[in-house]
Amino acid sequence: MSECIFCDLAAGRGGGKLAYQDDAVVAFHDLHPQAPVHVLIVPRQHTPGLSATEDDALLGRLLAAARRVAATLALTDYRVVINNGAQAGQSVFHLHLHLLGGRPFGWPPG
């Protein structure tokens, strides 16, 4: 088993209920959801965080996957969050998007 749980999940190891996958991106339901719908969208290739990538095409694919998952789950109102760095709340250092929905959200977050 690798040291990155998201690498393991993207490779099909460690369980996780899949919501979407393609050749570059995997989405799975969060094991500790913060909303009725909480899906994590990750690149298959390990990337520590948003500031660690210059692959604009990959970033676009991650957002497109979020849109697809939201449509599949019949979400019309949802939030997409990327935490970058420990002080921003990133706890797993593999780039990932949180797709959250199914309840009202306030502003500002956090």
TIPA-920198 format. One record per residue: residue number from 1; residue in three letters; x, y negated, z negated of N, C-alpha, C in turn. Coordinates in steps of 0.2 Angstrom, whole numbers. Atoms other than C-alpha are relative to their C-alpha. Example, Ala and Ser with C-alpha at 12.3 -4.5 7.8 and 13.67 -1.06 7.14 Angstrom:
+-----+------+--------+---------+-------+---------+----------+-------+--------+---------+-------+
| seq | type | n_east | n_north |  n_up | ca_east | ca_north | ca_up | c_east | c_north |  c_up |
+-----+------+--------+---------+-------+---------+----------+-------+--------+---------+-------+
|   1 |  ALA |      4 |       6 |     0 |      62 |       22 |   -39 |      4 |      -6 |     0 |
|   2 |  SER |     -4 |       6 |     1 |      68 |        5 |   -36 |     -4 |      -5 |    -3 |
+-----+------+--------+---------+-------+---------+----------+-------+--------+---------+-------+
This chain:
+-----+------+--------+---------+-------+---------+----------+-------+--------+---------+-------+
| seq | type | n_east | n_north |  n_up | ca_east | ca_north | ca_up | c_east | c_north |  c_up |
+-----+------+--------+---------+-------+---------+----------+-------+--------+---------+-------+
|   1 |  MET |      4 |       6 |     0 |       0 |        0 |     0 |      4 |      -6 |     0 |
|   2 |  SER |     -4 |       6 |     0 |       7 |      -17 |     4 |     -2 |      -5 |    -6 |
|   3 |  GLU |      1 |       5 |     6 |       8 |      -32 |    -8 |     -6 |      -5 |     1 |
|   4 |  CYS |      5 |       5 |    -2 |      -6 |      -42 |     1 |     -6 |       4 |     0 |
|   5 |  ILE |      7 |      -4 |     0 |     -24 |      -36 |    -3 |     -3 |      -2 |     7 |
|   6 |  PHE |      3 |       2 |    -7 |     -30 |      -46 |    13 |      3 |       4 |     6 |
|   7 |  CYS |     -3 |      -4 |    -6 |     -17 |      -37 |    24 |     -3 |       7 |     0 |
|   8 |  ASP |      3 |      -7 |     0 |     -24 |      -20 |    17 |     -7 |       0 |     2 |
|   9 |  LEU |      7 |       0 |    -3 |     -42 |      -25 |    20 |      0 |      -1 |     7 |
|  10 |  ALA |      0 |       1 |    -7 |     -38 |      -31 |    37 |      2 |       6 |     4 |
|  11 |  ALA |     -2 |      -6 |    -3 |     -30 |      -15 |    41 |     -5 |       6 |    -1 |
|  12 |  GLY |      5 |      -5 |     2 |     -45 |       -5 |    34 |      1 |       4 |    -6 |
|  13 |  ARG |     -2 |      -3 |     6 |     -37 |        0 |    18 |     -3 |      -4 |    -6 |
|  14 |  GLY |      2 |       4 |     6 |     -45 |       -4 |     1 |     -7 |      -1 |     0 |
|  15 |  GLY |      7 |       1 |     0 |     -63 |       -4 |     5 |     -2 |      -6 |     3 |
|  16 |  GLY |      2 |       6 |    -3 |     -72 |      -20 |     8 |     -6 |       1 |     5 |
|  17 |  LYS |      6 |      -1 |    -5 |     -89 |      -21 |    17 |      1 |      -5 |     6 |
|  18 |  LEU |     -2 |       5 |    -6 |     -85 |      -28 |    35 |     -6 |      -4 |     2 |
|  19 |  ALA |      5 |       4 |    -3 |     -95 |      -42 |    42 |      1 |      -1 |     7 |
|  20 |  TYR |     -2 |       2 |    -7 |     -85 |      -45 |    58 |      7 |       3 |     1 |
|  21 |  GLN |     -7 |      -1 |    -1 |     -69 |      -39 |    66 |      1 |      -1 |     8 |
|  22 |  ASP |     -2 |       0 |    -7 |     -60 |      -42 |    83 |      8 |       2 |    -1 |
|  23 |  ASP |     -7 |      -2 |     0 |     -42 |      -40 |    88 |      5 |      -4 |    -5 |
|  24 |  ALA |     -4 |       5 |     4 |     -36 |      -55 |    78 |     -3 |      -2 |    -7 |
|  25 |  VAL |      4 |       3 |     6 |     -49 |      -58 |    64 |     -4 |       6 |    -3 |
|  26 |  VAL |      5 |      -4 |     3 |     -58 |      -48 |    51 |     -3 |      -4 |    -6 |
|  27 |  ALA |      4 |       4 |     5 |     -72 |      -54 |    40 |     -3 |       6 |    -5 |
|  28 |  PHE |      3 |      -5 |     5 |     -78 |      -45 |    24 |     -3 |      -3 |    -6 |
|  29 |  HIS |      4 |       3 |     5 |     -90 |      -48 |    10 |      5 |       0 |    -6 |
|  30 |  ASP |     -4 |       1 |     6 |     -81 |      -55 |    -6 |     -2 |       5 |    -5 |
|  31 |  LEU |      1 |      -4 |     5 |     -80 |      -43 |   -20 |     -3 |      -4 |    -7 |
|  32 |  HIS |      2 |       4 |     6 |     -83 |      -57 |   -33 |     -4 |      -7 |     3 |
|  33 |  PRO |      3 |       5 |    -4 |     -96 |      -68 |   -23 |     -1 |      -6 |    -5 |
|  34 |  GLN |      1 |       7 |     3 |     -98 |      -87 |   -28 |     -7 |      -3 |     3 |
|  35 |  ALA |      6 |       2 |    -3 |    -114 |      -88 |   -18 |     -4 |       6 |     2 |
|  36 |  PRO |      3 |      -6 |    -3 |    -128 |      -76 |   -12 |      3 |       3 |     6 |
|  37 |  VAL |     -4 |      -2 |    -6 |    -118 |      -75 |     4 |      7 |      -2 |    -1 |
|  38 |  HIS |     -7 |       2 |     1 |     -99 |      -75 |     2 |      4 |       5 |     4 |
|  39 |  VAL |     -4 |      -4 |    -4 |     -89 |      -69 |    16 |      7 |      -3 |     1 |
|  40 |  LEU |     -7 |       2 |    -1 |     -70 |      -70 |    18 |      2 |       2 |     7 |
|  41 |  ILE |     -2 |      -1 |    -7 |     -63 |      -72 |    35 |      8 |      -1 |     1 |
|  42 |  VAL |     -8 |       0 |     1 |     -44 |      -68 |    37 |      3 |       2 |     7 |
|  43 |  PRO |     -3 |      -3 |    -6 |     -32 |      -66 |    52 |      3 |       7 |    -2 |
|  44 |  ARG |     -3 |      -7 |     1 |     -25 |      -48 |    54 |      7 |      -1 |    -2 |
|  45 |  GLN |     -7 |       1 |     2 |      -8 |      -55 |    54 |      1 |      -4 |    -6 |
|  46 |  HIS |     -1 |       4 |     7 |      -1 |      -61 |    37 |      2 |      -7 |     2 |
|  47 |  THR |     -2 |       7 |     0 |       0 |      -80 |    36 |     -2 |      -2 |    -7 |
|  48 |  PRO |      1 |       2 |     7 |       2 |      -87 |    19 |     -5 |      -5 |    -2 |
|  49 |  GLY |      5 |       5 |     1 |      -9 |     -102 |    21 |     -1 |      -4 |     6 |
|  50 |  LEU |      1 |       5 |    -6 |     -16 |     -116 |    32 |      6 |      -3 |     2 |
|  51 |  SER |     -6 |       4 |    -2 |       0 |     -126 |    31 |      6 |       4 |     3 |
|  52 |  ALA |     -5 |      -4 |    -3 |      10 |     -111 |    36 |     -1 |       3 |     7 |
|  53 |  THR |      1 |      -2 |    -7 |       3 |     -109 |    53 |      0 |      -6 |     5 |
|  54 |  GLU |      0 |       5 |    -5 |       5 |     -119 |    69 |     -4 |       3 |     6 |
|  55 |  ASP |      4 |      -3 |    -5 |      -6 |     -107 |    79 |     -7 |      -3 |     0 |
|  56 |  ASP |      7 |       3 |    -1 |     -21 |     -118 |    84 |     -5 |       5 |     2 |
|  57 |  ALA |      5 |      -5 |    -3 |     -29 |     -104 |    94 |     -3 |       5 |    -6 |
|  58 |  LEU |      2 |      -4 |     6 |     -29 |      -93 |    78 |     -5 |      -4 |    -4 |
|  59 |  LEU |      4 |       4 |     4 |     -37 |     -107 |    68 |     -7 |      -1 |     3 |
|  60 |  GLY |      6 |       0 |    -3 |     -50 |     -109 |    81 |     -4 |       7 |     0 |
|  61 |  ARG |      3 |      -7 |     1 |     -54 |      -90 |    81 |     -3 |       1 |    -7 |
|  62 |  LEU |      3 |      -1 |     7 |     -56 |      -90 |    62 |     -6 |      -4 |     0 |
|  63 |  LEU |      6 |       4 |     0 |     -69 |     -104 |    64 |     -5 |       3 |     4 |
|  64 |  ALA |      5 |      -3 |    -4 |     -78 |      -96 |    78 |     -2 |       7 |    -3 |
|  65 |  ALA |      2 |      -6 |     3 |     -78 |      -80 |    68 |     -5 |      -2 |    -6 |
|  66 |  ALA |      4 |       3 |     6 |     -86 |      -90 |    53 |     -7 |      -1 |     3 |
|  67 |  ARG |      7 |       1 |    -3 |    -100 |      -96 |    65 |     -3 |       6 |     2 |
|  68 |  ARG |      3 |      -6 |    -2 |    -103 |      -79 |    72 |     -3 |       4 |    -6 |
|  69 |  VAL |      2 |      -4 |     6 |    -104 |      -71 |    55 |     -7 |      -4 |    -3 |
|  70 |  ALA |      6 |       4 |     3 |    -116 |      -85 |    49 |     -6 |       1 |     4 |
|  71 |  ALA |      5 |      -1 |    -4 |    -127 |      -82 |    64 |     -3 |       7 |    -1 |
|  72 |  THR |      2 |      -7 |     1 |    -127 |      -63 |    61 |     -4 |       1 |    -6 |
|  73 |  LEU |      3 |       0 |     7 |    -132 |      -66 |    43 |     -6 |      -5 |     0 |
|  74 |  ALA |      6 |       5 |    -1 |    -146 |      -79 |    49 |      1 |      -6 |    -5 |
|  75 |  LEU |     -1 |       6 |     4 |    -138 |      -93 |    39 |      0 |      -6 |     5 |
|  76 |  THR |      0 |       6 |    -4 |    -142 |     -110 |    46 |      4 |      -6 |    -4 |
|  77 |  ASP |     -3 |       5 |     5 |    -135 |     -120 |    31 |      5 |       4 |    -3 |
|  78 |  TYR |     -5 |      -4 |     3 |    -118 |     -114 |    25 |      6 |      -5 |    -1 |
|  79 |  ARG |     -6 |       3 |     1 |    -101 |     -120 |    19 |      6 |       4 |     2 |
|  80 |  VAL |     -6 |      -4 |    -2 |     -84 |     -115 |    26 |      6 |      -4 |    -4 |
|  81 |  VAL |     -6 |       3 |     4 |     -69 |     -118 |    14 |      6 |       3 |     1 |
|  82 |  ILE |     -6 |      -3 |    -1 |     -51 |     -116 |    16 |      4 |      -3 |    -6 |
|  83 |  ASN |     -4 |       3 |     5 |     -40 |     -118 |     0 |      7 |       1 |     2 |
|  84 |  ASN |     -7 |       0 |    -2 |     -22 |     -122 |     3 |      5 |      -1 |    -5 |
|  85 |  GLY |     -4 |       1 |     5 |     -10 |     -120 |   -11 |     -3 |       2 |    -7 |
|  86 |  ALA |      3 |      -2 |     6 |     -12 |     -115 |   -29 |     -4 |      -6 |    -4 |
|  87 |  GLN |      4 |       5 |     3 |     -18 |     -132 |   -35 |     -6 |      -2 |     3 |
|  88 |  ALA |      6 |       1 |    -4 |     -31 |     -132 |   -22 |     -5 |       6 |    -1 |
|  89 |  GLY |      4 |      -6 |     2 |     -38 |     -115 |   -29 |      2 |       6 |     4 |
|  90 |  GLN |     -2 |      -6 |    -4 |     -29 |     -103 |   -17 |      3 |       5 |    -5 |
|  91 |  SER |     -3 |      -5 |     5 |     -26 |      -87 |   -27 |      3 |       6 |     4 |
|  92 |  VAL |     -3 |      -5 |    -4 |     -22 |      -75 |   -13 |      3 |      -3 |     6 |
|  93 |  PHE |     -4 |       4 |    -4 |      -8 |      -81 |    -2 |      0 |       3 |     7 |
|  94 |  HIS |      1 |      -2 |    -7 |     -15 |      -75 |    15 |     -5 |      -5 |     2 |
|  95 |  LEU |      5 |       5 |    -2 |     -24 |      -88 |    25 |     -7 |       3 |     0 |
|  96 |  HIS |      7 |      -2 |     0 |     -43 |      -86 |    23 |     -5 |      -5 |    -1 |
|  97 |  LEU |      5 |       5 |     1 |     -59 |      -95 |    25 |     -5 |       3 |    -4 |
|  98 |  HIS |      6 |      -3 |     4 |     -74 |      -93 |    13 |     -6 |      -3 |     4 |
|  99 |  LEU |      7 |       2 |    -2 |     -91 |      -93 |    21 |     -5 |       1 |    -5 |
| 100 |  LEU |      4 |      -1 |     6 |    -103 |      -97 |     8 |     -7 |      -3 |     2 |
| 101 |  GLY |      7 |       2 |    -2 |    -122 |      -98 |    10 |     -5 |       3 |    -5 |
| 102 |  GLY |      6 |      -3 |     3 |    -139 |      -94 |     3 |     -2 |      -3 |    -6 |
| 103 |  ARG |      2 |       5 |     5 |    -140 |     -108 |   -10 |      2 |      -7 |     1 |
| 104 |  PRO |     -2 |       7 |    -1 |    -139 |     -127 |   -11 |      7 |      -1 |    -3 |
| 105 |  PHE |     -7 |       2 |     2 |    -121 |     -134 |   -13 |      0 |      -7 |    -2 |
| 106 |  GLY |     -1 |       7 |     2 |    -117 |     -150 |   -22 |      6 |      -3 |     3 |
| 107 |  TRP |     -5 |       3 |    -2 |    -105 |     -163 |   -17 |      2 |      -6 |    -5 |
| 108 |  PRO |     -6 |      -4 |    -3 |     -91 |     -166 |   -21 |      1 |       7 |    -3 |
| 109 |  PRO |     -1 |      -7 |     3 |     -86 |     -148 |   -24 |      6 |       0 |    -5 |
| 110 |  GLY |     -6 |       0 |     5 |     -74 |     -143 |   -38 |     -1 |      -4 |    -6 |
+-----+------+--------+---------+-------+---------+----------+-------+--------+---------+-------+
